[in-house]
Amino acid sequence: MKKFISEFKSFALRGNVMDMAIGVIIGGAFSGIVTSLTDNFINPILNFLLGHEVYNLTDVAGFVSAFISSVVNFILMAFILFCLLKIINKAVSLGNKKEEEAPAAPTTKTCPYCKSEIAIDATKCAHCTSEV
């Protein structure tokens, strides 16, 4: 059961899955902006230009405030998701610290005469043929 849970955790916290989830949520929040733009700007302008309706200043203020409200909601949602993703990434990186490996031992060294890279166990430089 522990292996199953750890596999699911690594799947769910993989970058692609998290990015897709954030994209779906942001897309849903952005659809609110598009709906508000259509309902509060485009439709009233078309109704006014076609002569179907006349708007007063109170109506226009209501349209603008509804659109601004949807934009603020979107920005708040994006900020909350950003903070949540930073917390998740921090938690994942803390969990992965113990899995980090020590850096590999160097396999090459620099020749002191010609400054080219040679094998670590070489006794002669292949480039300048000097004794190393």
N, C-alpha and C positions, 0 to 999 in steps of 0.2 A: 504494500500500500504506500510506503514511503517513497519508493521508486516512482510509482505512478504520480504522486503529488509533485515530486521534484521535476518529473518530465513535463507535467502540465504547467508548472510555474515557469520553466524555461521556455515553453512554447508561448505562453500568454505574455511574457515580458520580453519576447524577442522584438527587435526594432520594427519589423514589418507589421506585426499584429497591432502593436501600440500605435503606429503611424496610421494604420487603416481605421482604428477605432476613433482616434482624434479627428481624422478626416471626415468620418461620418457625422460626428457630433458637431464639428464646425460647419459642415454642409447643412445640417438641419437648422443651426442658428442663423446661417446666412440666408436661408430660404425665408426667414422672418423679415429680413431687410428687403428682399425682393418683393415679397407680398406687400409690405408697407409702402414701398416705392410705387407699386402699381395702384394700390387702393388710395393712397394719399396724395399722389402727384399726377400720375399719368391719366387715370380715370377722371379726376376732377378737371384737368386741363382739357381733355377731349369733350367732356360734358359741357364745359363753358364755351369752347370753340364751336361746337355743333349747336349751341343754343338750347340745350335740353335743361340746363340749370344755371342759376345765377348764385354766386357765393358772396357772402359778406366777409368782413374782416375776421369775425369770430370763427367762421368755418375754416378760413385759411390758416389761422393760428392753431386750430385743432389738428389740421392735416400736418402742419410742420412739427408740432409737439409729438404727434404719434410716430412720425418718421424718426425724429431725434431719439425718442424712447426706444425704438427698435434697434437703432445703431448703438446706443449705450448698452442695451441688453447683450448685443453681439460682442461688444468690446469686453464687458464683464465676463461673459462665458469664455472668451478666448483667454483672458488673463487667468481665470480660475484653472482652465485646462493646462495652461503653461506652468503655473505653480505646481499643480498636481503631477505633471510629467517630470518636472525638476526633482520633486520629492521621490518619485518612483525611480528615476535614474540614479539618484544619490543612494537609495536603499540597495539597488542592484549592484552598484559599484562597491559598496561596503561589503556585500556578500561575496563578491568576486575577488576581493583582495587576497584571501587565503589561497585562491586557486592560481595566482600568478606564479610563474616559474622564475627561477633565478636566470639572469642573463647568461647566454652560452659563452663558453670560453672562446677567446679569439683564435682563429685558424690561420691568420696571416700576420706578418710583421713588416715593417718598413726597412728597406736596406739603408744603412747609415751613409752610404756613399752616393748612390744614384736616386734614392728616395722612392724607388718602385716597390710595389707590394710583392712579397715572396712568402712561401709557405713557412709556418712557424718552426718547423723542424729542419729547414734548409741550412746547409753549411756553406753553400756558395750561392751568390746571387745569379740568377739566370740571365739577367740583363747586362750587368757589368762584369760578371765573373770574379768579383772580389770575394775574399773569405769573410764570412759573417760570423 
